[in-house]
Amino acid sequence: FPAFNEGSVVLGLSSMACLTRDPAEAALALLDGRSTGSSGGTRSVPVPESEGSEEPSGSMALLPGMDDGGNLPLSCCCVERPHHLGDGLAMGVCACVSCAGLGLVSLLAQPIACACAGYELGGIAGAVCGLTGGVISGILGAAVLCVGGVVVGTKQVVLGALHTPQTIAATFEGKEWDEHLQQWIFYNLTEEATKVDSMEVSEYVAFMSEVSGKVFPRSKAAVESGPSKAIKETALYDILGVLPSASSGQIKKAYYKLAKECHPDKNLQDPSAHQRFQELSNAYQVLSDDKLRAKYDAEGSEGISEKPKIDARQFYVQMFGSEEFDPLIGQMAIVTAMDLEEGDELAYARLRLAQWKREVHCAQHLVTLLSPFVSSKVNEATFRKDIEQLAKTLSAGSMGGSLLQCIGQCYKQGATRALGSSNVSGGLMERVRGAQSALGDAQHLAQSYMSLASLALQMVDQYQKTQDPDTPDKEVQQQNVQQTAVNLFWEVTSMEIEELLKSVCYKVTHDTAVEKEQRRQRAEALIIVGEIFCSVGESQSPKSNEKTA
């Protein structure tokens, strides 16, 4: 990911954080400006003494998933609770393969690293000594990791076998595993909403510690470096209303606040709103990239004259979402993070709680949306007409068609999986289709990761070409960078939405507050909504953005 600094740090951070499959972690990574090789959220520029430049600013751990000491938690090593023998075998194999892979990396990397370090310190003799020590430490490290993998794998298989009877009994009773409570329950959306709606962050931390032993990572202060260079001009900083010393988090917050106020959709009578909105976007695209920001600080506007610009509306929607879609997908995690105070030690816990509430509220709204059909207040034809009207209204906004398609596909997949469950319907063919849907989800997830990596590499390559003075047709290359950046943003956005709606669809279709027949009807209504959203979204999506379609 250091290569992303040659293009856009924001894009690189979005991709890296999204790989954690944790919107809260992704939001913190974006807000704090975390990236391997990046300078984080601090700036080395002249700061007036009155601004207190020596005061520490908030910063999180280096990489997603690491604790304050830079260690990866055990959850990264396939040691979650196995529900049955199949789970235990899968996790056991995963642990063995993962540790064997790490062992191989240790075996190959340690000799090279130690030899290089030895050569710098003592020349050829130092390199030989370093190589010898590296081989020994590599072998030892590989051996320890392999043994550890076998131990962890064996433990998971044994635990899976021990938990199998409990799983069979709970499944027979119609219970399902709850990740928050860490126990088998009859899921009830109403009860969950009552619990989570009034929950404060301190209660959430205590609750999670009690039920699962989870300890949330806390932010730590990072000392800001002193002044080192002069700023040639401050026009872009002035557009966002921040000082040249502003951290990446402060810049993101300022951009979101101002862009929200002057969004063209909210200022239809103001002809200058669109221009102001684009100016904000252009300023943010420069100041959110460490290398471009440094170039601007040193050379001013002349140094970034060839910077390709992403369409302001697409940029805003893919960063923060569209408010028209809030009832369906809630507030994007990065937007929630904007409201956090810098240096908040419980930032991660607050975002996880907000994500839980987001899932519940979206599920409640979806139940209300499906209610007319499920309760037979309207017939299917009227229900379809109402949903189609809603879809057309939503698709009118920026990126509306693409968002509708994403949501519609998630609804169809989630409902199909639900109908394959005995707690919802569970007919023979429904089980087959449910299994196919689950397999399709796994394939889609793998494709999303591969697409994300491919787009990342593609964008870096395209950006490097725009910086090569010998590259012909630079304007074409800049347009290619812009389109790839839009596609990359969309990939990140859609992955967060997909993960959210997977949980939302489960809550709606497995809610034991209603009878099984109503759960089945909810799933069927969800498929109808999904089909209409996909159809309307496809017709409204811009043909120029084939990737988002």
N, C-alpha and C positions, 0 to 999 in steps of 0.2 A: 503493500500500500504506500510506501514512500513515493512511488512513481506517480501517485495521484497528485502530489504536490506540484507536479509540472502541469497539471490540468486544473482541476478544481478540488480543493480540500473538502468542500462540502459534499461533493459527490462521493469521494472516497470514503468519508466518514459515514455517510448514509449506507453505503454498501456494506462496510465492515460491521457496523452496529446491527444492521438488519440480519446478518448471518447468525446472530445470537438467538433469533426467534423470540426476542423479548422486547416489546415496544418501549417499556420503561428504560431499559438499558440503551436502546437505540436513541431515545430522546436525549438522555444524558450525554451520550457520546457526541451527538450533534450540537447540543447546547454548550458543552464544555470545550468543544474543539479538539477532541482527543483523536490522535492518529499516531501510529508509529512513525517517528521521524518528524512529526509536526511540533510546533512550539507551544501547543496547548492554548490555554486561554489568556496568556500573559503577553504583554507587548514591551519592546525595548525602544521607547521613544521619550523625548523630553516631556516631563510632567511638571506642572506648577506645584510648588511645595504645598500649597493649600489643598491640593487634591489628595495629598497623603499617598504618594506613590509607593511607599514602603509597606503599606498595609497589605496583608495577604489576601489573595482572591481565591474563590472557591475552585476546587479542582477535584476530579475523581481519579480512581486508579487508572493505570496506563491503558489496559485493554479491557473490553467487555468480558465479564465473567471473573476477572481477577479481584482478589481482595486487596486491602491496603498494603499488604506486604508483597504484592505482585504474584501471589500464588493462585493457581486455579483451584476452585472448589471441587470436592469429590463428585458433585453432580455431573461434572464434565467427563467422568470416567465410568459411566454406566453402572452406578451403584444406587440407583433409585430402587424403591421397594418393588420386587417382582410380585405380581398378583397370582401367578400360577407357574407351573413347570415350564410351559412354553415361553413365558416372559423370562424366567430364570435362565433358560438355555440361550435365548437370544442375547440377553444382557451379558451372560458369561462369555459367549463367543465374542461379543463386541469388546469386552474388557481385555480378553486375551489378544485379539487382533490389534487393538489400540496400543496396548503396552508393548507388544512385539514390534509394532511400527515405530514407537518412540525409542525402543531399544536399538533398532536398526539405525535410526537417525543418530543416536548417541554414539554408536559404534563407528559411524562414518564421519560424523562432524567433530567429535572430540580430538582425534589425531590431527585433523587439519587445523582446527582452531589453536590447539596447543603448539603446533609446529610454527604457525604464523606468529604467535605471541613470542615464542622462543627466539625466532629469527630476528625480531625487532629488538629484543633485549641482548642477544649474544651472537648474532650472526649464524654461520653454518652450525657451529657447535651447539648453540642455543636451540636451533631448529631441530637437531637430532635429539637432544634431551627432551624438548617439548613433544616431539613425535612419539618418543618412547613412553613418556608419561601419559600422552593422549591415548595411545593404544591401550595401555593398562586401565586408565579410567573409563575409556569407552567400553571395554569388555566388562568391567565391573558394573558400570551403569546399565548395560544391556542385560546382564545376568539378573541384576536386582529387579529391573522392570519386567522381565519375562516371568520371574518367579512371582512378583507381585500380581501380574496379570492372571496367572494361574490360580493364585490364592483368592483373588477377588472373584474370578469366574466361577470357581468351585463354590464359594460362599453364595453367590447369586443362584446357582442351580439348586443348592440345598434349601435356601430360603423359598425359592419358587415351589419346590416340592412340598415344603411344610405349609405354604399358604394355599395350595391347591384345594384342599377340602373346604376351607372357608370360602374360597372364591366360588366353588361349585354350589355350596349351600346358599350364598348370597345371590348368585345369579338365578337359582331356582326360585327364590323368593321374589325376584324382580328388582333387587337392589342394584345400585350402580356405584362405582368408585368415585368419590369426590376428592379432587386434588387439593382443595383448600382445607377440608376437614381431615383428610387422610384416613378415611374410613368408608365402609359400605353404607349407603343410605338410600332411602326412597327420595329421589330428587324432587324438591318442591320450590318452584320459582317464587311464589308469594313469600314463603318463609325466608328464602335467601335475600329477597329484596328488603324485607323487614330488618334482617340482621345487618346488611351492608349499608343501607341508606343513612343510618345515623352513626355509623362507625367512624371514630376519629383515628388519626394515624397512630397515636400511642396505644389505643385499643387494638388496632390491627397488628402492630408489632408484638404486643403481648399475646394476642390470639394465635398468630403464626408460630410464635415460639412455643406455645403450649401444645398445639396440635401436631406440629411437625419438627420442632426443634430448630426452625430456620432462624438464622441470625442475618440481618440485613447489613450489607456493606455501608459504611459511613464515609462521607466525603472528607477530604483533608485539605488543609491550606497549602497553597503553593506560593512561595515568596517571589514577588515580581522583581525582575531585573531592573537595574537603574538606567538612566538615560544614556543613549549611545549615538544618536544621529539626529539630524534636523529633518523636518518635513517640508518639502518644497511647496505643496499647496494642500488646502483642506476642503476643497469644494465637495468631494464625495462624503466626507465626514459631516459637513454642514447639511447636506441633503438628508442624512439620517438623523441629524441632531445629536451627534455624539462627539466626544473629544478624540483626538488622534491616539490617545492612550487607552481607548476603550478595549475591553476584552472581546473575544469572539462571541461570548454569551451576551454581552451588552449590545453588540451590534445586531445579533439575531433578534433580540427582544425589541430593539428600536425599529428594525425593519418590519417586524410583524405588526407592531402597534400602528405605525404610520400607513402601511399598506392596507391594513384593515379599514382604517378611517377613510382613505381616498380610493377605495376599490371602485372601478367604473360602474359595477352593478349596483352600488349604493349611492352613486352620484350621477344619475341618468341625465339630470338637467345641467350638469357642469361639463362643458366641452373640454375643459383643461384637465379633467380628472385622469383621463387615459394617459396623457403625456406625463403628468406628475407620477402616476403609478409606474410607468415604464422607467422613469428616472430613478425611482426608488429601487426598482429591480436591478437596473444596471449598476447602481452604486453598491448594492449588496453583493452582486456577483463578483465584483472586484475586491471588496473589503473582506469577504468571507474566504478568499483564497490567499494563503500566507505569502506565496511568491508574487502574485499580482499586487497584493497590498504593499509589499516591500518595494516593488518596482514603482508603484504609484507614489509612495512616500519619497523615493529618491528622484524620480524623473517627472512626476506630475502626470497630467493627462496625456502628454506626448508619449509616455512610456507604455501606455495601454491602449493606444489608438486602434490596434488591430484585434482587441479583445472581442470574440464572438458573443453576441447577446442572445439569450434565450427569451422567448416570448414571455412577457410579464405575467399574463394570466395563467398560462400553463405552469410557469415557475411557482407562482403563489399557491395554486391549487395542489400541486404535487408536493410542495413543502408542508402545507398546513391544512389541506382539504378544503372542501366547499361547504359553507354553512348550511346550504339547502339540504345537504345530505346528513346533517348532524343527527336527526332522529333515527336514521338507518345505520350509520357507522360511528356515531358519536364524535367526540373531539379527538383529533389526531394526538398521539402521545407528545410530539414535539410542541404542540400548542399548549398542552397542559404544563409542560416543563417551563414554558415562558413565564408562568405565574409564580414560579418558585423563587425564593430569596437566595441570593448568592451565599454560599457557605452553609446552606441548610444541611445539617448532618443526616437528616432523615429524608433527603430528597428521593432516594431510590424507593424507600418504603411508601412515600406519598404517591409516587407514580404507579407503583404496583396496586395500591388501594384504589387509585383513580381508574386504573385499567379494569379492576374487578367491578367497580360501580358502572363503568362504561358498558361492560358486557351485560350486566343486569338490566340497565336502563334501555339498551337497544333491544333486548329480548322482550321487555315489557311493551315497548312501542310496537314491535312486530306482532305480538299477540293481539294488540288493539287493531292493527291493520288487517289481520286475518279474521278478526271476530265476526264481521258481518256474514262471511261465507260459512264459518264454522258453526255459528248459532242459527244458520238458515234464515237470517233476516232478509237476505237478498239471494236471488238465484245466481247460478254460475255466470250467466250472460251479463247480468248487471255488475257482478263483482269484477269480471274481466274488463268491462267498460270503465269502471272507476279506477282500477289499477293502471289501465292504459293512459287515462287522463293524468294520473299522478306521474307516470313515467315520462310523458311528454313535457310536463312542467319541469321535472328535474333535469331532463336532457337539454333544456334550453340554455343552461348555464355553461360556463367554461369547463371543458373536459367532462361535461355531464354524460354524454353518450358512452364514453369509455368507463366511467365510474359505474354507470348502470349495468353495463355488460359484466363487469367484475362482480358486482353484487348479485346480479341474476344468476350467474354461474355458481356462485357460492351457495345460494339458496337451493338451486336444483340439486347440487351434489349433497348438501347437508340433509335435505328432505329424503333423497334416495337412500342414503345411509340409514336414516332413522326408520324408514319403512322396512328395512331389513332386520330391525331389532324386534325381538319378541315383546318388548315393553311398549312398542308402538303399533306394530302389525305382525310382521314376521312370517308372511306367506312364503312358499317355496321359491317362486320366481322373484319375489321381493328380496329374499335373502341373497339370491344370486346377483341381482342388480346392485344390492348394497355392497356385496363383496367386490364387484367390478368397480363400483364408485370409490371404495377405499383404495383399491389398487391404482385407479386413475389418479387419486389424490397424491399417492406416493410418487408416481411417475411425474406428475405435474410439479411437485416440490423439487424433485431432482432436476427437472428441466429449468425451473426458476433459478436455482443456484448456478447451473451451468450458464444460463443466459446472463445472469448477473456478472459472473466472472468474464464471460466473453465480451460483454458490453464495456466492462471496466478496461480490459486490455485494449479493446478497439478504440475507446476514447483517448487513452493515453497515446496510442500510436498516431491517431489523427491529430492530436494536439501538438505532438512533437514535429509533425510535418508542417504545421502552420508556423512553427518557430524556425524552420530551416529556410535560410534566404534563397536557396536554390530550388525550392519547391514551386512548380508551376501551378497556376490556377489557385492561388491562395484563398480567394473568395469561396470557391467550391469546397475547399478543405475546411474552411471556417463554418460553412453551412453544415458540413458533415459532422463536425464536432457538436454543433448546436443540436442536431437531430439525435445524435447518439446520447447526448446529455439528457434530453427530454425522455428518451426511452429508458435510460438508466433510472431517472427519477421515478418514472412510472412503475418500473419493476419493484423498486423499494416500497412505493406507496401501496401497490396491489398486494404485496406479501403481507404487509401489516393488516390490511383489510381482510384478506383471506383467513389469517390466523384468528382475528376477532370474530368473524362470522361463523367460523367452525364452532366456536363456543356458543355463540348466540343461537344458532340453529339447534344445537343440542338442548339448550335450556328450554326453547319453545316446544320442541317435539317430545321431550322426555319429562315434562312437568306433571308430576303425579297429583297436583292440585285439581286436575281434571281427569275424567275417565279415559280409559284407553281408546275408546272410539273417537273422542274429541282430539286426542293426540294424533291419531291417524288422519283425521280431517285437517288438522293444522299442517301436517306434512304434505297432504295433497294440495292444500291451498298454497303452500309455500312453493310447490313446483309450478303452479299456475303463475304466481307472481314472478318467479324466476324466469319462466319462458317469456313473459311479456316484457320484463326488463331487458332481457337479452335481445329480443326482437326490436324494441324501440331504440335501445342503445346502439345496435348495429346500424340502424338507419340514420342515426344522428351523429355517429362518430365521423370526424373529418377524415377523408380519404388520404390526406397527406400524411397522416400519422398511422400507418399500417400496423406498427408495432403495438400501439395501445389498443387497437381493435382486436 
